[in-house]
Structures are given as C-alpha cells and as structure tokens.
Amino acid sequence: MKAVSVVIPVHNERESIVETVRAVREALESTGRKFEIVVVDDGSTDGSADEVARGGLGAILVRHEGNRGYGAALKSGFARARLELVAFLDADGTYSPSDLPAVLDVADKTDMAVGVRGSDYKRHASFSRRLGKAFLQPLANYTVGWKIPDLNSGMRAVRRDLLDRYWPLFPNGFSLTTTLTMTLLAGGWGVEWVPISYSARRGRSKIHPVRDMSNFILVILRTITYFRPLRVYLPASALFVVASVAVVLLSKYLGGQVMDVTALFLFIFGLQLLLIGVLADLVLKILGTKR
C-alpha cells in the first residue's frame, strides 16, 4: 500500500472546500495508508484559503497571489507533494472523495489510475462540455491508438516520479489532465480505469468552451507529435499527395491545361512532411523516448 499526497486545487470554492478536505481525510484514514493533503489556492477572492487555514483540517496550504490556472495550481501541488503516489480531485463537489480509496487501490498496482465518469457525467455536465468531449475523444483515441474511457477526468492517482519525468509537457490550463492521459498512454505506461460517481458542481464553472477546446486540440497534437510523430505527419503527407493528384486531374479535364507547378509543389511538400515524420520517429527511437 503506497503512501499518497492528495492535491486539491481551489479557485473560489468557499462553499465546498472545507467539506471536501474533511471528506478526503476521512476516506484516506479508512484505508490505513500514509497520506498528506495539499490544498492549492489559485488566487481565490472569496476567502477559500482562509476557510482552509482556520478550519483545523491538517492540510498543507499553498497560495497563489493571483489566478494562474487549473494546471498551474496542480503543478504547485505536485511540486509540494512528498509521497510516492500523487492523487488529485476538484473541490467543487463534482467528485466524491469516497471513490478515492478504490482509485488508490488500483494505482498501487499500475502507473496511473483514472476515475471514469459514466452516465452521471452526461447528466450533470453542460452541453458545451459534452459536445467538446464528443469531438476530442475520437481524435485522442486515434492519436494514441487506444480507446480512452475518460480523457480529462479530474480524479486520478499517478506515480510521482512520472510527474517529474514529464514535467516540461504539462500546461498551466485545464488541458493538464488531457496531457497527462495522452502522455502516459503514448509513452507506453500502465493506465487503468476505475468507475466513479459524478455530481453537479457547486458554483460557477471556470471552463471557457471555445478557448479551452482549442487548447485541448493543441495539446493532443503536441503530445502525439512528441511520442508518435508518424500519426500526425503521415496523414498530413498523404493529404498533400492526394491533393497534388487531384489538381492534375481536375485541371486537365476541367480546365484543359495541367497545373503542373501547383501539383509539383503540393507533391514535394507532402513528401517533405513524410520525411520529417520518419526522421522524428527515428530520433525518438534512438534517444529511447518510447518504451
């Protein structure tokens, strides 16, 4: 049974933070494992940090002077964590601390255990979040070659040394959880999935659908380019080669004159993308980035 540091990021969650920390403590004490709780206040203006400080909760409190983002709060908690496993969950009441022991039991035997939100998530999540997930999930599945049950779940437990290993890849925004999922799957590490409950959040959501959706897409492409570049460069290369053939055929039969310069440019560019992808894949294998 591994010792665990539980990180709870907070931004204006005064109504639920004390209850969440107490529930996490009770859940962990029931397991008998060694633990610590790290609360990271990400520039709250509603007194959330004061509630933790005077609540007699026995939690380590880390404060940000201003709001730096969900990922930045988690990273501050990761940096402060001292134990073998690092788990985290939100403080807005969406994740039940009673599910944490089951996630930790699985994390004892693998590299990362992720809580999977089922039908409860579909019932309580906003339309924009469900729409975004419906778009991102197939893209993420293709890029890593796995069917991912829950791409960006906010309850999980992971080996602390893996956080140190991939620290430079972690962003400061909401896409950190997506990055962590993609990184460990693409890197060949063991990831297990644990069914958990999901409730309606308390207070206002901090997610901005359009901005965060674009960040999620960039994270997926950046991560997979780092680990499996051919899954990005090969389709892109094929697209330009097919476009060059289409230009030749359409210009000949519709315009009467072959657009050979345009077609040649498209073909050469497609070939260059293929060569870049092959070279990147070769470099990764030489450097031993993949397992």
C-alpha positions in Angstrom: 0.0 0.0 0.0 1.7 3.2 -1.2 1.7 6.5 0.6 -0.2 9.2 -1.2 -0.2 13.0 -1.5 -3.7 14.3 -2.4 -3.7 17.6 -4.2 -6.9 19.7 -4.2 -6.8 22.8 -6.5 -9.1 25.6 -5.4 -10.4 28.8 -7.0 -13.4 30.4 -5.3 -14.8 27.2 -3.8 -15.6 28.6 -0.3 -18.9 26.8 -0.1 -17.4 23.3 -0.6 -13.6 23.3 0.2 -13.8 22.5 3.9 -16.3 19.8 3.3 -14.2 18.3 0.5 -11.0 18.3 2.6 -12.7 16.7 5.6 -14.3 14.0 3.3 -10.9 13.3 1.7 -9.3 12.9 5.1 -12.0 10.5 6.3 -11.7 8.5 3.1 -7.9 8.2 3.4 -8.0 7.4 7.2 -10.3 4.5 6.4 -7.6 2.9 4.2 -4.8 2.9 6.8 -2.3 4.3 4.3 0.1 7.1 5.0 -1.1 10.4 3.4 -0.9 14.1 3.2 -3.4 16.6 1.8 -2.1 19.6 -0.2 -4.7 22.4 -0.9 -3.6 24.9 -3.6 -5.5 28.2 -3.6 -5.2 29.6 -7.0 -5.8 33.3 -6.2 -9.3 32.9 -4.8 -11.1 36.2 -3.9 -13.9 34.6 -1.9 -11.9 33.6 1.2 -11.5 30.0 0.2 -7.9 29.9 1.5 -8.9 31.5 4.8 -11.5 28.7 5.3 -8.8 26.1 4.9 -6.4 28.0 7.1 -8.8 28.3 10.0 -10.6 25.1 9.6 -8.3 22.9 11.6 -8.1 20.5 8.6 -4.5 19.5 8.9 -3.9 20.2 5.3 -0.8 21.9 3.7 -1.9 25.2 2.2 -0.2 26.6 -0.9 -1.3 30.1 -2.1 -1.0 31.8 -5.5 -1.1 35.6 -5.3 -3.2 35.6 -8.5 -5.2 33.2 -10.6 -2.7 31.3 -12.7 -4.9 28.4 -14.0 -6.0 24.9 -13.1 -2.9 23.3 -14.4 -0.6 25.7 -12.6 -2.4 25.0 -9.3 -2.0 21.3 -9.8 1.7 21.7 -10.7 2.3 23.7 -7.5 0.6 20.9 -5.6 2.8 18.3 -7.4 5.9 20.3 -6.5 4.9 20.3 -2.8 3.9 16.6 -2.7 6.4 14.4 -0.9 4.9 10.9 -1.1 5.1 8.0 -3.6 1.7 8.5 -5.2 0.1 11.8 -6.2 -3.7 11.9 -6.4 -5.9 14.9 -7.1 -9.6 15.8 -7.3 -11.6 19.0 -7.7 -13.0 20.9 -4.7 -16.3 21.8 -6.4 -18.3 18.8 -5.2 -18.3 17.0 -8.6 -16.0 14.2 -7.5 -16.8 12.2 -4.3 -13.9 11.6 -2.0 -15.5 8.2 -1.1 -14.3 7.0 -4.6 -10.7 7.8 -3.8 -9.8 4.6 -2.0 -10.8 2.5 -5.0 -8.7 4.6 -7.3 -5.7 4.4 -5.0 -6.0 0.6 -4.7 -5.7 0.3 -8.5 -2.9 2.9 -8.5 -0.9 0.7 -6.1 -0.5 -1.9 -9.0 0.0 0.3 -12.0 1.5 3.6 -13.2 -1.7 5.7 -13.2 -5.3 5.0 -12.2 -8.0 7.3 -13.7 -11.6 7.7 -12.3 -14.1 7.2 -15.2 -17.2 9.3 -15.1 -20.2 7.4 -16.6 -23.8 8.3 -17.1 -23.6 10.7 -14.1 -21.3 12.9 -16.2 -23.7 13.0 -19.1 -26.5 14.0 -16.8 -24.7 16.8 -15.0 -22.2 18.2 -17.5 -23.1 21.2 -19.6 -24.0 20.8 -23.3 -20.8 22.6 -24.4 -18.6 20.2 -22.3 -20.3 17.1 -23.6 -20.0 18.4 -27.2 -16.4 19.1 -26.7 -15.7 15.7 -25.3 -17.6 14.0 -28.2 -15.2 15.8 -30.6 -12.0 15.4 -28.7 -12.4 11.7 -27.7 -12.2 10.2 -31.2 -9.2 12.4 -32.0 -7.4 11.3 -28.9 -8.3 7.7 -29.4 -6.8 7.8 -32.9 -3.6 9.6 -32.0 -2.7 7.2 -29.1 -4.2 4.1 -30.6 -6.3 3.3 -27.5 -10.0 3.7 -26.7 -9.8 6.2 -23.8 -12.8 5.9 -21.5 -12.3 9.3 -19.9 -9.8 11.7 -21.4 -9.8 14.5 -18.9 -11.1 13.1 -15.6 -10.2 15.3 -12.6 -9.8 12.3 -10.2 -6.8 10.1 -10.6 -3.6 8.9 -8.9 -0.2 8.7 -10.6 3.3 7.8 -9.6 5.1 10.9 -8.5 8.3 10.1 -10.4 6.3 10.1 -13.7 5.2 13.7 -13.0 8.8 14.7 -12.6 9.8 12.8 -15.8 7.2 14.6 -18.0 7.0 17.9 -16.1 8.0 20.1 -19.1 5.0 18.9 -21.1 2.4 20.0 -18.5 0.5 23.2 -19.3 -1.0 25.7 -16.9 -4.6 25.4 -18.1 -7.4 22.9 -17.9 -5.7 20.7 -20.5 -3.2 19.3 -18.0 -5.3 16.3 -17.3 -5.6 15.6 -21.1 -1.9 16.0 -21.4 -1.2 13.5 -18.6 -3.6 10.9 -20.1 -2.1 11.2 -23.5 1.5 11.3 -22.3 1.3 8.1 -20.3 -0.7 6.2 -22.9 1.6 7.3 -25.8 4.7 6.6 -23.6 3.6 3.0 -23.0 3.0 3.3 -19.3 0.3 1.3 -17.5 -3.0 3.2 -17.2 -6.1 1.6 -15.5 -9.6 2.9 -15.4 -11.8 2.9 -12.3 -15.6 3.7 -12.4 -16.5 6.6 -10.2 -19.6 8.8 -9.5 -20.0 12.4 -10.7 -22.3 15.1 -9.2 -23.5 18.5 -10.3 -20.8 21.1 -9.4 -21.3 23.8 -6.8 -20.8 27.3 -8.0 -19.8 28.5 -11.5 -17.7 26.6 -13.9 -14.3 28.2 -14.9 -14.1 26.5 -18.3 -14.3 28.7 -21.4 -15.6 26.3 -24.1 -14.0 27.9 -27.2 -10.6 28.8 -25.7 -10.2 25.6 -23.8 -11.4 23.5 -26.8 -8.6 25.0 -28.9 -6.1 24.3 -26.1 -7.2 20.7 -25.8 -6.7 20.2 -29.6 -3.3 21.7 -29.5 -2.4 19.5 -26.5 -3.4 16.4 -28.3 -1.5 17.3 -31.4 1.6 18.4 -29.5 1.7 15.3 -27.3 1.3 12.8 -30.1 3.9 14.6 -32.2 6.3 14.2 -29.3 5.6 10.5 -28.9 4.3 9.2 -32.2 5.1 11.7 -34.9 4.1 9.5 -37.8 0.5 9.5 -36.7 0.5 13.3 -37.4 2.9 13.6 -40.3 1.8 10.5 -42.3 -1.9 11.6 -42.7 -0.8 15.2 -43.5 1.7 13.9 -46.1 -1.0 11.7 -47.7 -3.4 14.7 -47.8 -0.9 16.8 -49.8 0.0 14.0 -52.2 -3.7 13.2 -52.9 -4.3 17.0 -53.4 -1.5 17.1 -56.0 -3.0 14.2 -58.0 -6.5 15.9 -57.7 -5.0 19.2 -59.1 -3.5 17.3 -62.1 -6.7 15.5 -62.9 -9.1 18.4 -62.3 -7.0 21.0 -64.2 -6.6 18.6 -67.1 -10.3 17.6 -67.5 -12.0 20.8 -66.4 -9.5 23.5 -67.4 -7.8 21.8 -70.4 -4.4 22.6 -69.1 -2.4 20.8 -66.4 -1.4 22.9 -63.4 1.9 21.2 -63.1 3.7 23.7 -60.9 0.9 23.7 -58.3 0.7 19.9 -58.4 4.5 19.6 -58.1 4.6 22.0 -55.1 1.9 20.0 -53.3 3.6 16.7 -54.0 7.0 17.9 -52.8 5.6 19.4 -49.7 3.7 16.1 -48.9 7.0 14.2 -49.4 8.8 16.6 -47.1 6.2 16.1 -44.4 6.7 12.3 -44.7 10.5 12.6 -44.4 10.2 14.9 -41.4 7.9 12.4 -39.7 10.2 9.4 -40.4 13.2 11.4 -39.2 11.4 12.5 -36.0 10.3 8.9 -35.3 13.9 7.7 -35.9 15.3 10.3 -33.5 12.8 9.2 -30.8 13.8 5.6 -31.1 17.5 6.4 -30.9 17.0 8.6 -27.9 14.9 6.0 -26.2 11.9 8.3 -25.6 9.5 5.4 -26.2 9.3 2.4 -24.0 
